[in-house]
Amino acid sequence: MIDNSVLTISSFEAEDPRSYEMKIAGPAALIVAKTAKIGDRLMGSSERLTSKDAHDVYRLLLATQTELLGQLFQKLLSNPISASESQIGLTAFTQLFAKSQDAPGNRLVAEAAKGIEDADLLMASSWALASDLVETLGLTA
């Protein structure tokens, strides 16, 4: 993996001393993977489509500074191992989240929080964050 970090995973039980260091995918890599999953499901059977993946993308956008995400995407795009899939994922991300406030990904974000948060506010927030990332990468929606 290109975008990753090492995390120590320990037992929840105090008497269990085991812990493991594991590589976990970073936020840009997760956005690529989640976006690919959403795109595949939108093109396929709608019964497999869930809003959880879109909401995960939104939460990654919220939790990670846009400039850092831009740097991580540049790292993915500049590495021959990850460049092709990352470009495909970034193109899908742009269409699903940065194209417009009511783009499919943003509608799924709102659906995930239905009855909990204001749908229009969530779609606007998701669109703004996605648009900022696309702009940071020098792309247009």
Phi, psi and omega in degrees: 000144181269311179262097181206167173214163180264133180232139176270124179254121181242162178292150175283340183269126185301326182280353179263109186278357185295143171206153183225141173264128184226146172280132177237149180295141177277176186297321180293317179297321178294321178297318177300312182295314181295320180295319177299318180296316179298313180301314178300318183286327176294326181278342183255224183284125180291342179289341177269352182281126175233157182276350184301316182296320178295319179293326175298318177300314179301315180295324176295320177296320178292320189276346186239130179302138183302318181297321177295316177301318178300317178296318180294320176296319178299321177297316178295318183288337182267353180263126182302333181289324186247353189302310185298308181294325179293321178294318177298315180296320180292322176296315178295318178303314180301315181291321185280331187234327188260350184294315181198166180298326181261024175299155185307318180296319180291325175296322178293323176301312180297321180297324181296330183250022182306129179083352181251316181230159180293123184298315181296320178295318178296315180296320179294319179294314179299315179298316181297315180296316180295317180297320177300317180295314180300318178295319178301325180277000178077023181254169174238148183278000000 
